[in-house]
Amino acid sequence: MKLGFAAALKALAFCVFVGSTLLTTTPASAQGPVLAGALSAGQADETPEAPPPAPAPLPAGAVGGMGDINLFPKRVVIDDRARIASVGLYNRAVAAGEYDITVSDMAMQRDGRLVDLATIEDPTARANVRVASGMLRWSPRHVTLPGSEAQMVRIMARVAPDLPPGEYRSHFTVVSVPPETGGTSIDEATGAQTESGIGVRIVPRFGISIPVIVRVGETTLTVGLKDFALITPTGGPANLSLTISREGTRSAFGDITITAPGAKKPVAEIKGIGVYTEIAERAVKVLIDPATEPRFLAKGTRWTVTYTDDDATPGKVLAKQEFIVP
């Protein structure tokens, strides 16, 4: 059994996917500048080289994972008025990077997770996801970006004349291409030695994705808030759990804000909460601000929970409900 485990470990190579999207690990270059190497004895009196510059700040509206690639905007919506859009790729690392660009299909779960559509076994659940991948064209599909530079990728939707009205969605996905000499062998990472000199390299591939939504014809949306429960775990921050309900042919996307009478700022807020068309409800937990004054958390306090649109009609209140602190 131990030999089987060791063999499995030696065979390890991974590509981690996160977020609405792809889960990633952080490369050394994303953790800050690398210090110059130690001076040799003959260089003791020389001035050391300055460290390389820190990564540049993100462009406005960019969304990033744990790697160095960032995308902007945070989501793309294509409708009848315009069938072409652009997505910006930004490499905020100092070093150049290579990236593959694809479009993938994902399904949202009730807890908000996004999973690969191909992993859904239930045919009904798969059919509920109206994908846009078949109608999307994009260029370029491979990009090499110098450090702190950006490039735009054009996306076009070709909609068939007989396509039923509604919303279709896929995910614009960018994955880094590791250098041929990159990675760290398992033996090097553990300090072990191999007599054969053969090892396996772990080559992480950092990725990120954003939704590309294609809307055809008129769409409808009705949203509600329900199932409120205040959770106060021992030794941890309090949070308000709730359910967003959705009906209609359009997804919901917006911000949740919790306010209390007399409070100068929200008791809690969370931005960019989406409920895609394949699900009728999404469970959400909103972390209560630890700096909130105790009087606004006291029993009997009346909170107002608001879900505000950040999509088709920014600023419009999609749903509002009151909650009394138990």
C-alpha positions in Angstrom: 0.0 0.0 0.0 2.8 2.4 0.8 4.5 1.7 -2.6 1.2 2.4 -4.3 0.9 5.8 -2.5 4.5 6.7 -3.4 4.0 5.8 -7.0 0.9 8.0 -7.1 2.8 10.9 -5.5 5.6 10.6 -8.0 3.0 10.8 -10.8 1.6 14.1 -9.5 1.2 17.0 -11.9 -1.5 19.5 -11.4 -3.6 22.2 -13.0 -5.7 24.0 -10.4 -9.0 25.7 -11.3 -10.8 28.4 -9.1 -13.1 31.0 -8.6 -16.2 31.5 -10.7 -14.0 29.8 -12.5 -10.5 28.5 -11.9 -8.8 27.7 -8.7 -5.1 28.7 -8.7 -2.0 28.6 -6.7 0.4 31.5 -6.3 3.7 31.6 -8.2 6.7 33.2 -6.5 6.6 36.1 -8.9 3.1 36.9 -7.7 4.2 37.2 -4.1 6.4 40.3 -4.6 9.8 41.2 -6.0 12.6 38.7 -5.8 15.7 40.0 -4.0 19.0 40.2 -5.7 21.3 37.2 -5.2 24.0 37.2 -2.4 27.3 38.9 -3.3 30.4 36.9 -3.7 33.4 37.6 -1.5 35.0 39.7 -4.3 31.9 41.8 -4.5 31.5 42.6 -0.8 32.2 46.3 -1.3 30.0 46.8 -4.4 26.6 48.2 -4.4 24.0 45.4 -4.7 21.5 45.5 -7.6 18.2 47.0 -6.8 15.3 44.5 -6.6 13.0 44.4 -9.6 10.0 46.7 -9.5 6.8 45.5 -7.8 3.8 44.4 -9.9 1.8 47.2 -11.4 -1.7 48.0 -10.0 -4.7 46.5 -11.6 -6.7 48.4 -14.2 -10.0 49.7 -13.0 -12.7 47.0 -13.1 -10.2 44.1 -13.3 -10.8 40.8 -11.7 -7.8 38.6 -10.8 -7.1 35.2 -9.3 -4.0 34.2 -7.4 -1.7 34.3 -10.4 -0.4 37.3 -12.3 -3.0 37.4 -15.1 -6.0 39.7 -14.7 -9.1 40.2 -16.8 -11.3 43.2 -17.4 -14.2 43.8 -17.3 -15.4 41.3 -14.7 -18.1 40.0 -16.9 -19.3 40.4 -20.5 -22.9 40.8 -21.7 -23.7 40.7 -25.4 -27.2 41.5 -26.5 -29.2 42.4 -29.6 -27.7 45.9 -29.8 -24.1 44.7 -30.2 -22.8 41.2 -30.9 -19.1 42.1 -30.4 -17.3 42.7 -27.1 -13.7 43.0 -25.9 -11.9 41.5 -22.9 -8.6 42.9 -21.7 -5.8 40.6 -20.5 -3.3 42.2 -18.1 0.0 40.7 -16.9 0.8 42.5 -13.7 4.0 40.5 -13.2 7.4 41.8 -14.0 8.3 38.9 -16.2 6.6 38.1 -19.5 4.0 35.3 -19.7 2.2 33.1 -22.2 -1.5 32.4 -22.0 -4.0 30.1 -23.8 -7.5 31.5 -24.3 -10.5 29.2 -24.5 -14.2 29.2 -23.9 -15.6 26.6 -21.4 -19.1 25.6 -20.2 -19.9 25.6 -16.5 -22.9 25.1 -14.3 -23.7 27.0 -11.1 -24.7 25.0 -8.0 -27.1 26.2 -5.3 -24.1 27.2 -3.1 -22.7 29.4 -5.9 -19.9 27.1 -7.0 -19.2 26.7 -10.7 -18.4 23.2 -11.9 -17.5 21.9 -15.3 -20.7 21.1 -17.2 -19.2 17.8 -18.4 -19.1 16.6 -14.8 -22.9 16.9 -14.4 -24.4 13.5 -14.7 -28.1 14.4 -14.4 -29.4 15.0 -17.9 -32.1 17.4 -16.7 -29.5 19.5 -14.8 -27.3 19.6 -17.9 -30.1 20.7 -20.1 -30.9 23.6 -17.8 -27.6 25.2 -18.7 -28.1 27.1 -22.0 -24.5 27.4 -23.3 -23.2 30.1 -25.6 -19.9 28.4 -26.6 -21.2 27.2 -30.0 -22.0 30.8 -31.1 -18.8 32.5 -29.8 -15.7 33.3 -31.8 -12.7 35.0 -30.3 -9.2 36.2 -31.4 -6.4 35.8 -30.6 -6.4 32.4 -28.9 -2.8 32.5 -27.6 -1.1 35.6 -26.2 2.4 36.4 -25.1 2.4 39.4 -22.8 5.4 41.4 -21.5 5.3 42.3 -17.8 2.8 45.1 -16.8 1.3 45.1 -20.3 -2.3 44.4 -21.5 -3.9 43.1 -24.7 -7.5 43.1 -25.9 -9.2 40.0 -27.1 -12.2 40.4 -29.4 -15.3 38.2 -28.8 -18.1 37.9 -31.4 -21.5 36.1 -31.0 -23.1 34.6 -34.1 -26.7 34.1 -33.2 -28.9 31.9 -35.4 -32.1 33.6 -36.6 -34.3 30.9 -35.2 -32.6 30.8 -31.7 -35.3 31.0 -29.0 -35.2 34.2 -26.9 -33.4 34.0 -23.6 -30.0 34.1 -22.0 -27.1 31.9 -23.0 -23.7 31.7 -21.1 -20.2 30.3 -21.3 -17.0 31.3 -19.6 -14.0 33.1 -21.2 -11.0 31.3 -19.7 -7.3 32.2 -19.7 -4.7 29.7 -18.5 -1.0 30.4 -18.1 1.5 28.3 -20.1 4.4 27.4 -17.9 7.9 27.7 -19.2 9.5 24.5 -20.5 12.1 24.6 -17.7 9.7 25.7 -15.0 8.4 23.7 -12.1 9.9 22.0 -9.1 10.4 18.2 -8.8 8.8 16.4 -5.9 12.3 15.1 -4.9 13.7 18.6 -4.8 10.7 19.9 -2.9 11.1 17.2 -0.2 14.9 17.2 -0.1 15.0 13.6 -1.2 17.6 12.1 -3.6 16.9 9.6 -6.4 19.5 7.1 -7.5 18.1 7.1 -11.1 18.1 10.9 -11.4 14.5 10.7 -12.7 11.9 12.8 -11.0 8.5 14.3 -11.7 8.0 18.1 -12.0 5.0 19.9 -10.5 4.0 22.5 -13.1 1.2 24.7 -11.8 -1.0 26.4 -14.4 -2.8 29.5 -13.1 -6.1 30.3 -14.6 -9.0 32.7 -14.4 -12.3 33.0 -16.1 -15.3 35.4 -16.5 -18.8 34.8 -17.7 -19.8 35.7 -21.3 -23.5 36.2 -21.4 -25.4 36.3 -24.7 -29.0 37.7 -24.5 -31.4 37.1 -27.3 -34.7 39.1 -27.5 -36.6 40.2 -24.5 -35.7 38.6 -21.1 -37.4 38.7 -17.8 -36.3 38.6 -14.2 -38.0 38.4 -10.8 -35.9 38.2 -7.6 -36.7 37.5 -3.9 -34.9 37.2 -0.6 -35.9 34.6 2.0 -34.7 32.0 4.6 -32.8 34.5 6.8 -30.8 33.1 9.7 -28.2 34.8 11.9 -25.2 32.5 12.6 -22.9 33.4 15.4 -20.2 30.7 15.6 -18.0 30.5 18.8 -14.8 32.3 18.2 -15.7 33.3 14.7 -17.4 36.2 13.0 -21.1 36.4 12.7 -22.8 36.1 9.3 -26.3 36.3 7.9 -27.3 33.3 5.8 -30.1 33.9 3.2 -31.5 32.6 0.0 -31.9 34.5 -3.3 -34.7 33.2 -5.4 -34.9 33.8 -9.1 -37.5 33.5 -11.8 -37.5 34.4 -15.5 -35.2 34.0 -18.5 -32.4 36.3 -17.3 -29.7 35.8 -14.6 -29.4 38.1 -11.6 -26.2 39.9 -10.7 -25.8 42.5 -8.0 -24.7 43.5 -4.5 -26.2 42.6 -1.2 -26.3 45.3 1.5 -27.5 45.0 5.1 -28.3 48.3 6.9 -29.6 49.2 10.4 -31.4 52.4 11.5 -29.0 55.0 12.7 -25.9 53.2 11.5 -23.5 55.4 9.4 -22.4 52.4 7.2 -23.8 49.0 6.3 -23.7 46.3 8.9 -22.6 44.0 6.1 -22.2 44.0 2.3 -21.1 41.7 -0.4 -20.6 42.6 -4.1 -21.0 40.7 -7.3 -23.4 37.9 -6.4 -24.9 36.2 -9.4 -27.7 33.7 -9.8 -27.5 32.1 -13.2 -30.5 30.8 -15.1 -29.9 27.1 -14.5 -30.8 27.5 -10.8 -33.9 28.9 -9.1 -32.2 29.6 -5.8 -28.8 30.4 -4.5 -27.7 30.2 -0.8 -25.5 33.1 0.3 -23.7 33.9 3.6 -22.9 37.6 4.2 -20.2 38.3 6.8 -21.2 40.8 9.4 -18.7 43.7 9.7 -16.7 43.0 13.0 -16.4 46.8 13.5 -20.2 47.2 13.8 -21.3 48.8 17.0 -22.9 46.3 19.4 -26.1 48.3 19.6 -26.8 47.6 15.9 -26.4 43.8 16.6 -28.7 43.8 19.6 -31.8 41.6 19.8 -34.8 43.2 18.2 -32.8 45.4 15.9 -34.5 45.7 12.5 -32.1 45.2 9.5 -32.9 45.9 5.9 -31.4 43.5 3.4 -31.2 44.9 -0.1 -30.2 43.2 -3.4 -29.2 45.9 -5.9 -28.8 45.3 -9.6 -25.3 45.7 -11.2 -26.3 44.3 -14.6 -29.1 45.4 -16.9 -30.3 48.3 -14.7 -27.5 49.3 -12.4 -28.7 50.7 -9.1 -32.2 49.2 -9.4 -33.4 47.4 -6.2 -34.1 43.8 -7.3 -35.3 42.7 -3.9 -35.6 44.1 -0.4 -36.6 42.4 2.9 -36.5 43.2 6.6 -34.9 41.0 9.2 -35.2 41.3 13.0 -32.2 40.2 15.0 -33.3 37.3 17.2 
